[in-house]
Amino acid sequence: MLKIDKLNFSYGDLKVLWDIDLEVHAGEIVTVVGSNGAGKSTTLKNISRLVRPTSGTLTFGGADLTRLESHEVVELGVVQVPEGRKIFPEMTVTENLRMGSFIKSARGDREANIERVFTLFPRLRERHKQLGGTMSGGEQQMLAIARGLMTNPKLLLLDEPSLGLAPLLVKSIFETITEINRQGVTVLLVEQNVYQSLRIAHRAYVLETGRVVLTGTGEELLGNEHVRKAFLGM
């Protein structure tokens, strides 16, 4: 579904990504883990065309993403839920969701998708008239993911969905990601919560200082000595 080959990226003179190779197959949850500053979010930004790579190729379903603008990537079915939620704080929950179905291909499914995400996140149904900016951090994260789902994504890019959440909400968010995948959405997940994200991953990549240093199934990497020492404190 998604193939990244020899991706390099720099912010000015500062090189951030070094020859990144990564694949996501249809139906998978693929996790990219690493410490803060490893290049995880920058990788997603390259996929979404929020930044332009120095070199390398990115293809989705055979389409060359490097030739597209961000809105064209979304129209292909690649949708990013950004770090920090970035909901519309002065809009209600329902208004935020309707903004998620702005692209033409998703408008016809708008009402069905609102019902779908309300079933997935019952708390949002209860808060449907509430302004997004007045909700808790966990509720805002639910809304950010739900808004992404309103676009009918084929590939959902999740950037640090557990960041800043209480442990009980973290567990709930990862259970929801698993359920979204069960419903047929392929997921590329970027996370600092290494244990939880590897636990649900079909396959995973470990980034360190902009380089892929390990790949394998989620189970394999959970058992890897380097991962256990570097990220799990074991």
KAGIQUI-V493786 format. One record per residue. N is the residue number from 1. PHI is phi in whole degrees, 0 to 359 (NA if undefined). PSI is psi in radians with two decimals (none if undefined). D_FIRST is the distance of its C-alpha to the first C-alpha in whole Angstrom. Layout:
BEGIN
n=N phi=PHI psi=PSI d_first=D_FIRST
n=N phi=PHI psi=PSI d_first=D_FIRST
END
This chain:
BEGIN
n=1 phi=NA psi=-0.96 d_first=0
n=2 phi=240 psi=2.34 d_first=4
n=3 phi=225 psi=2.16 d_first=7
n=4 phi=247 psi=2.24 d_first=10
n=5 phi=231 psi=2.06 d_first=13
n=6 phi=53 psi=0.85 d_first=17
n=7 phi=282 psi=2.19 d_first=17
n=8 phi=236 psi=2.49 d_first=20
n=9 phi=209 psi=2.47 d_first=22
n=10 phi=227 psi=2.49 d_first=25
n=11 phi=265 psi=1.72 d_first=27
n=12 phi=64 psi=-2.14 d_first=30
n=13 phi=271 psi=-0.06 d_first=32
n=14 phi=266 psi=1.93 d_first=30
n=15 phi=281 psi=2.29 d_first=27
n=16 phi=247 psi=-0.67 d_first=25
n=17 phi=240 psi=2.41 d_first=21
n=18 phi=233 psi=1.80 d_first=22
n=19 phi=50 psi=0.92 d_first=19
n=20 phi=285 psi=2.17 d_first=16
n=21 phi=246 psi=2.25 d_first=14
n=22 phi=204 psi=2.46 d_first=11
n=23 phi=228 psi=2.54 d_first=8
n=24 phi=231 psi=2.17 d_first=6
n=25 phi=262 psi=2.65 d_first=5
n=26 phi=304 psi=2.34 d_first=6
n=27 phi=90 psi=-0.05 d_first=9
n=28 phi=269 psi=2.79 d_first=10
n=29 phi=253 psi=2.02 d_first=12
n=30 phi=248 psi=2.25 d_first=12
n=31 phi=249 psi=2.41 d_first=15
n=32 phi=246 psi=2.05 d_first=16
n=33 phi=243 psi=2.80 d_first=20
n=34 phi=163 psi=2.91 d_first=23
n=35 phi=287 psi=2.97 d_first=26
n=36 phi=300 psi=2.30 d_first=27
n=37 phi=89 psi=0.10 d_first=26
n=38 phi=284 psi=-0.30 d_first=24
n=39 phi=109 psi=0.18 d_first=21
n=40 phi=296 psi=-0.95 d_first=19
n=41 phi=295 psi=-0.61 d_first=20
n=42 phi=296 psi=-0.62 d_first=20
n=43 phi=299 psi=-0.80 d_first=16
n=44 phi=296 psi=-0.70 d_first=15
n=45 phi=298 psi=-0.60 d_first=17
n=46 phi=293 psi=-0.71 d_first=16
n=47 phi=297 psi=-0.74 d_first=12
n=48 phi=281 psi=-0.09 d_first=14
n=49 phi=68 psi=0.48 d_first=17
n=50 phi=283 psi=-0.40 d_first=20
n=51 phi=226 psi=2.89 d_first=21
n=52 phi=247 psi=2.26 d_first=20
n=53 phi=293 psi=2.66 d_first=19
n=54 phi=291 psi=-0.73 d_first=22
n=55 phi=198 psi=2.94 d_first=20
n=56 phi=108 psi=3.02 d_first=17
n=57 phi=235 psi=2.56 d_first=14
n=58 phi=227 psi=2.11 d_first=11
n=59 phi=234 psi=2.51 d_first=8
n=60 phi=229 psi=2.02 d_first=5
n=61 phi=56 psi=0.55 d_first=5
n=62 phi=90 psi=-0.20 d_first=8
n=63 phi=274 psi=2.40 d_first=10
n=64 phi=279 psi=1.85 d_first=12
n=65 phi=292 psi=-0.46 d_first=12
n=66 phi=293 psi=-0.26 d_first=15
n=67 phi=267 psi=-0.04 d_first=17
n=68 phi=252 psi=2.77 d_first=17
n=69 phi=270 psi=2.92 d_first=19
n=70 phi=303 psi=-0.77 d_first=18
n=71 phi=294 psi=-0.50 d_first=19
n=72 phi=287 psi=-0.55 d_first=16
n=73 phi=294 psi=-0.73 d_first=13
n=74 phi=298 psi=-0.73 d_first=14
n=75 phi=296 psi=-0.44 d_first=15
n=76 phi=287 psi=-0.35 d_first=11
n=77 phi=112 psi=0.23 d_first=11
n=78 phi=257 psi=1.97 d_first=10
n=79 phi=235 psi=2.25 d_first=14
n=80 phi=255 psi=2.32 d_first=16
n=81 phi=260 psi=1.91 d_first=18
n=82 phi=285 psi=2.77 d_first=21
n=83 phi=298 psi=2.45 d_first=23
n=84 phi=83 psi=0.16 d_first=26
n=85 phi=72 psi=-1.02 d_first=25
n=86 phi=53 psi=0.79 d_first=27
n=87 phi=285 psi=3.04 d_first=28
n=88 phi=269 psi=1.81 d_first=30
n=89 phi=293 psi=-0.46 d_first=33
n=90 phi=263 psi=0.17 d_first=36
n=91 phi=254 psi=2.67 d_first=34
n=92 phi=288 psi=2.97 d_first=34
n=93 phi=305 psi=-0.86 d_first=31
n=94 phi=296 psi=-0.69 d_first=31
n=95 phi=295 psi=-0.70 d_first=31
n=96 phi=301 psi=-0.77 d_first=28
n=97 phi=295 psi=-0.71 d_first=26
n=98 phi=296 psi=-0.59 d_first=27
n=99 phi=296 psi=-0.53 d_first=26
n=100 phi=294 psi=-0.37 d_first=23
n=101 phi=255 psi=0.55 d_first=23
n=102 phi=292 psi=-0.62 d_first=24
n=103 phi=293 psi=2.60 d_first=21
n=104 phi=302 psi=-0.69 d_first=22
n=105 phi=292 psi=-0.34 d_first=20
n=106 phi=260 psi=-0.21 d_first=20
n=107 phi=296 psi=-0.63 d_first=24
n=108 phi=292 psi=-0.39 d_first=25
n=109 phi=259 psi=0.19 d_first=23
n=110 phi=304 psi=-0.92 d_first=25
n=111 phi=292 psi=-0.68 d_first=28
n=112 phi=296 psi=-0.66 d_first=26
n=113 phi=287 psi=-0.60 d_first=23
n=114 phi=299 psi=-0.76 d_first=26
n=115 phi=295 psi=-0.66 d_first=28
n=116 phi=299 psi=-0.84 d_first=24
n=117 phi=286 psi=-0.48 d_first=24
n=118 phi=293 psi=-0.57 d_first=28
n=119 phi=289 psi=-0.67 d_first=28
n=120 phi=289 psi=-0.64 d_first=25
n=121 phi=234 psi=1.43 d_first=27
n=122 phi=304 psi=-0.53 d_first=31
n=123 phi=300 psi=-0.60 d_first=32
n=124 phi=291 psi=-0.59 d_first=31
n=125 phi=298 psi=-0.74 d_first=33
n=126 phi=295 psi=-0.52 d_first=36
n=127 phi=255 psi=0.33 d_first=35
n=128 phi=299 psi=-0.41 d_first=34
n=129 phi=261 psi=-0.01 d_first=37
n=130 phi=277 psi=2.52 d_first=37
n=131 phi=292 psi=2.37 d_first=36
n=132 phi=303 psi=-0.66 d_first=33
n=133 phi=290 psi=-0.22 d_first=35
n=134 phi=264 psi=0.01 d_first=38
n=135 phi=270 psi=2.88 d_first=35
n=136 phi=291 psi=2.91 d_first=35
n=137 phi=300 psi=-0.72 d_first=32
n=138 phi=295 psi=-0.72 d_first=30
n=139 phi=293 psi=-0.66 d_first=31
n=140 phi=295 psi=-0.62 d_first=29
n=141 phi=293 psi=-0.70 d_first=26
n=142 phi=302 psi=-0.77 d_first=26
n=143 phi=295 psi=-0.70 d_first=26
n=144 phi=297 psi=-0.76 d_first=24
n=145 phi=293 psi=-0.75 d_first=21
n=146 phi=299 psi=-0.72 d_first=22
n=147 phi=299 psi=-0.68 d_first=22
n=148 phi=298 psi=-0.67 d_first=18
n=149 phi=291 psi=-0.40 d_first=18
n=150 phi=295 psi=-0.28 d_first=20
n=151 phi=272 psi=0.03 d_first=18
n=152 phi=58 psi=0.97 d_first=16
n=153 phi=290 psi=2.53 d_first=12
n=154 phi=272 psi=-0.64 d_first=9
n=155 phi=231 psi=2.10 d_first=8
n=156 phi=257 psi=2.12 d_first=12
n=157 phi=262 psi=2.06 d_first=13
n=158 phi=248 psi=2.09 d_first=16
n=159 phi=253 psi=1.83 d_first=19
n=160 phi=52 psi=0.98 d_first=22
n=161 phi=293 psi=-0.35 d_first=22
n=162 phi=266 psi=0.01 d_first=25
n=163 phi=299 psi=2.18 d_first=27
n=164 phi=79 psi=0.14 d_first=31
n=165 phi=264 psi=2.65 d_first=31
n=166 phi=294 psi=2.66 d_first=33
n=167 phi=307 psi=-0.70 d_first=32
n=168 phi=294 psi=-0.66 d_first=33
n=169 phi=289 psi=-0.59 d_first=30
n=170 phi=301 psi=-0.83 d_first=28
n=171 phi=302 psi=-0.75 d_first=28
n=172 phi=295 psi=-0.71 d_first=27
n=173 phi=297 psi=-0.75 d_first=24
n=174 phi=291 psi=-0.59 d_first=22
n=175 phi=296 psi=-0.68 d_first=23
n=176 phi=293 psi=-0.71 d_first=22
n=177 phi=300 psi=-0.74 d_first=19
n=178 phi=299 psi=-0.73 d_first=19
n=179 phi=293 psi=-0.70 d_first=20
n=180 phi=301 psi=-0.74 d_first=17
n=181 phi=295 psi=-0.71 d_first=15
n=182 phi=300 psi=-0.53 d_first=17
n=183 phi=279 psi=0.02 d_first=17
n=184 phi=110 psi=0.11 d_first=13
n=185 phi=263 psi=2.19 d_first=12
n=186 phi=284 psi=2.46 d_first=9
n=187 phi=232 psi=2.31 d_first=11
n=188 phi=246 psi=1.98 d_first=11
n=189 phi=248 psi=2.21 d_first=15
n=190 phi=253 psi=2.24 d_first=17
n=191 phi=207 psi=2.56 d_first=21
n=192 phi=267 psi=-0.31 d_first=24
n=193 phi=281 psi=1.53 d_first=25
n=194 phi=293 psi=-0.78 d_first=24
n=195 phi=298 psi=-0.93 d_first=25
n=196 phi=296 psi=-0.70 d_first=24
n=197 phi=287 psi=-0.64 d_first=20
n=198 phi=289 psi=-0.54 d_first=20
n=199 phi=298 psi=-0.57 d_first=22
n=200 phi=261 psi=-0.09 d_first=19
n=201 phi=278 psi=2.44 d_first=16
n=202 phi=286 psi=-0.79 d_first=15
n=203 phi=221 psi=2.82 d_first=14
n=204 phi=209 psi=2.78 d_first=15
n=205 phi=232 psi=2.46 d_first=16
n=206 phi=252 psi=2.14 d_first=20
n=207 phi=257 psi=2.36 d_first=21
n=208 phi=224 psi=2.15 d_first=24
n=209 phi=45 psi=0.83 d_first=26
n=210 phi=80 psi=0.18 d_first=23
n=211 phi=234 psi=2.53 d_first=22
n=212 phi=282 psi=2.08 d_first=19
n=213 phi=251 psi=-0.34 d_first=22
n=214 phi=211 psi=2.54 d_first=21
n=215 phi=222 psi=2.79 d_first=18
n=216 phi=160 psi=-3.07 d_first=18
n=217 phi=289 psi=2.83 d_first=18
n=218 phi=302 psi=-0.72 d_first=19
n=219 phi=295 psi=-0.72 d_first=22
n=220 phi=298 psi=-0.75 d_first=23
n=221 phi=287 psi=-0.53 d_first=23
n=222 phi=297 psi=-0.52 d_first=25
n=223 phi=268 psi=-0.04 d_first=27
n=224 phi=286 psi=2.33 d_first=27
n=225 phi=298 psi=-0.72 d_first=30
n=226 phi=297 psi=-0.79 d_first=29
n=227 phi=297 psi=-0.76 d_first=27
n=228 phi=297 psi=-0.68 d_first=30
n=229 phi=283 psi=-0.74 d_first=32
n=230 phi=283 psi=-0.60 d_first=30
n=231 phi=240 psi=-0.43 d_first=29
n=232 phi=252 psi=-0.08 d_first=30
n=233 phi=64 psi=0.60 d_first=34
n=234 phi=247 psi=none d_first=35
END
